């Protein structure tokens, strides 16, 4: 795998119980859809799935429930205790050797940094019934819950994104790409890994076949293509989870109908950042606008994804509200 790294100097923020839905459940029994004309492609993109992926919450444990939570962690046979002291513990559930639900409590550290002492990490798409039961119980024990990380994931089935453009509107951000030996995109990052916002586009099928469990490999194998566009948001940026998609350009890389001059400028913008920085700012602004507005395919894939997010927003908001304890006791 060939790694290409380009870093831009500009810094920004980029540097009731819901029904849980699993991607495997959504596709169980479905046949692979054919790829062909425009109408078939429209049906394919409309089958794109959006879900909440990795979630991290921090909270205080209600004093009246602290012992109940400790008892749960110590006695539930699905939970493995890694560390246990009077004011600190770390425990987790696991499946096929992988952590599914991570639970951490550190009273001393919380007091020292004036921070919430309890931390819970999980991926909603990987929760089993036993994990969901534990999660439901724990959330009822917490108070002042905050979501410190939330990932919004679009799974693009039967769509080859190896020649797609993924750029941020406005000022540039740290960018990293991984390409195959034949120069096909495999992964692209916008924003640094520890920044409040990071966007990833990657070949999900390739990742699952390379490092997934046997069931994950089997699931991935049924698709000719499976890509994921993922928005990782931390801290304050979590509030932007339903609007961050408006900050990107995402479309096929196809500018053949433009003039040669325009194609050269756009190529420099996308692939030669050092040269691009030498271009006059008015020219850069002109071609950045062109990159955003020029229609490179008959299907506006980003618009379709925005429509899907709009359709699913209420469900996703309910799920997020549940993780913050708003439906406890209802």
N, C-alpha and C positions, 0 to 999 in steps of 0.2 A: 504494500500500500504506500503510495507517495503522499507525503504531507506537504501542503503549501500553506504558508502562514503570511498574512498581511495584517499589520496593526496600524490603525488610524490613531492620530494623536488626540482627538477630541474625547473628553470624558463626559459621561452622563450617568443616569440611573442604570444604564446598561452595564458599565464597568461592574312533631312527628317523624319516625324513622323512615328514610327514603328506601326505595327499592334499588338494590345494587344490581347493576347489569354488567356482565362479563362479555368481552368480545367473542369468546368462543360460543357463548349461548346465542348471541345474535346471529352467528353464522352457522350454527348447527343445522345440518340437513340441507343447507343451501348449495346449489350447484354453481360452479364457476361461470360467471357471466361472460358471454363472448365479447370480444373487442372488435369494433368495426366502425360503422358510420357515426355521424354526429349524434343522432338520437340515442344510439346505444351508449355512446360515451357520456351523454348527459345523465342517463340512468345510472351509470357507474359512479359518477362523481356525487350524485345525490345519495348513493349508498355509503358514502364516507361517514365514518363514525367519529363523534367527539365525546370525550370523557375527561373526568378529573383523574389525574395520574398520581404522582407522589404528593402526599400531604404531610406536613409537619405542624403539629399544634403544641403550644405551650400553655400552661395553666397552673393555678393553685389548686391544691386538694382541699376540699372542705374538711375542717378539723374533725367533724363528727363522722366522717367517712374514711379517714386516713387508715385506721386499723382494718377496716373492711377491705380497702384496696390492697394493703399488705397481705392480708389473708388470701385474697384472690390470687395474687402473684405467687405466693408461696405454695398454695395448695391445688391450684388448677393443673391437671396433668398435661394440658396442652402447652403450658408455659414453662420455659427453662429459665432458672434463676442463675444469672452470671455473677452477681454481686449483691450482698445484703448486709447492711449495717443499720444502726438505729436511725440515722438521718439520711441514708442513701441506699438506693438499690438500682439495679439494672437487670431487665428481664426481656424475654422475647418469645414469640412463637416462631416455628419454622416449618417449612415444607420442602421436601427434597433437598435438605441441607441449606436452604436459603431463609434468611430472616424475613418474616412476613409482617409481624407487628412488633415494633421495638418500643419498650417502655423504660424511661429513665427518670429517676427522682434524686435530686441533690439539694437538700435543705440548706446546707452551709453555703454552697456556691450561690444559691438563689439569694440568700441574705447578703452575701458579700457584694454581689453585683446588682442588688435591688431588682432581681429578675424573677420571673415565674419559675419555680423549681421543678415542675413536672413537664416532661417532654414525651410526645408520642409521634412515631413515624410509621407510615404505612402507605401502600399503594392500593386504592380502592378496587382496582381491576384484578388484584391478586388475593383478595380476602376470601377465605373459605367460611362456611357457616360457623365454625367454631371461633374464628377470628372476629366475625361480625358480632357474635354473642358477647365475647370479651370486650370488644370496643363499646358496644351499647352499655354494658355495665359500668365501665370505667368513666365514660362521659357523664353519667349520672352522678359520679362522685366529685366532679370537678367544678370549678367556678373561675370567673374571669378568664375565659378561654380565648386565646388569640391564635389565628392561623399565621404562622411565620413563613410558610412556604406552600405554594400550590402550583401544580403543573397542569396546564390545559393541553390535551393531546388530540390532534386530528389524525386518524388513521385513514390513509388513502390507499384503498385496495384497487388493484388492477389499473394503476396509473403509474407509469414510469417517470419519476421525477429527476432522473440523472442528468437531464438537460434543462432543468428549471432554474430560473433566476430567483434568488432569495436575497433581498437587500432591505435595509432600513431606510425609511423616508427621512429627509432632513440630514442632520449632521451624521458623519460616519461613526462607527463603533469598532471595537476590536473584532476582527474576523479571522476565522480559521477554517480551512478546508482540508478534507482528505479525499484523494482521488485514486482510482484504480490504475493499474499499469497502462490501460488503454485510455486514460484521461477521463473516465466517467466519474461523475460526482458520486461519492458514497456517504459523506457526512459534511455538513456545514454548520458552523456556529456563528451567531451574531451576539456579541457581548461576552464579557469575561465570565468564567465559571462561578466566581464568588460575587458577581455584581447583582443588583436587585432584579435585573431583567436579563435573561439569556434565551435566545431562540435557537432551536436545533432542527435541522432537516436531515433525516438519515434513512438509509435503506433498512427498514425494520425487518424485512424478510432475511436479509443477509446477516443481521445481528442475531436474530433468533436461531437461524441454522448454525451459526458459529458458536453461540454460548448459551442457548436456551436449553430447557429441560427436554426430555423426550416428547412430552405432550406438546410443549411449545413448538418444537421442531415439526411435529406432525401437523399442527395447526397452520404453521407458516407455509408448509410445503404445498398446500392446496391452492396457493395463489401464484400467479406468474409474477406479479409485482405487489409489493406492500411497502409503502413509505409512510413515515410519520413526520408531521410538523408539530413541534412541541414548544410550548411557551412556559418557561420556568420563571416563576415570580417569587420574590422574597420580601418579607417585611412590608413596607408601605406599598410596594408595587402590587401586592396581592389584590388591592382594591381595584386595580386596572384589568383584572382577569377577563372581563367581557369587552374591553375596548382596545387592548394591546394589539389585537389583530389589525387594527386600523393604521398601525405604525409601520407596516411592512409592504414590500412589493413582492409578489409571488406569481410567476407566470412562466410559460415556456420561453426558452431563449430562441426566438425566431424573428430576425429583423431583415430578412432577405429582400423585402419590398421597399426598404428604405434606401436612400442614396448611399454610395460607398463611403462618403465623408461621414455621414451619420453613423454608419456601421463601425467605422474606425474609432470614432469618439466613444461610442457605447462599449466597444470592446476594451478600450483603455480604462473606462470607468469600472468595468467588471473584473478585469484581469490584470491590470497594470497600475496599481495604486500610486506608485512612485511617479510615473509619468503623468497620471491624472492630476496629482497635486500641483503640477506646473502649469496646468491649463488655467486660463483666466476665469475668475469666479463667475462672471456673467455667462460664459460658455458652459461651465460646469452646471450652473443653475438651469440652463436651457435643456441640457441633455438629461439631467436628473428628472426634470419634469416630463421629458419625452419617454424616459424609461418607465415612469409611473403611469402615464396615460395611453401610451401606444398599445393597441390591441394586437397581441402576438398570436392569438388563436381564436377560433370561433366560440370557444367556451371560456367564460371568465371564471376561472377556478377559484380565485380568491373571493369573488362575489358569492359563488355557490357556498363556500365555507362560512362566510358571514351569515348567509341566510340560514344555514344549518344551525349555527350558534344561536341565532335569534329564536329559532324554533325550540331549541333545547334549553334555553336560558333559564326558564322557570324551574325546570327539573334540577339543573345544576345548582341554582341558587338555593333550592331546598336542601340539596345534599350538603352544601357548604354550611348552611344554617344548622343542620343537624350536628355537624362536627364541632360547632361552637356551643352546643348544648341548648339551643333555643327551643327544642321540642321535648326536652326532658320533662316527664310528668304528664305529657299530653297523650 
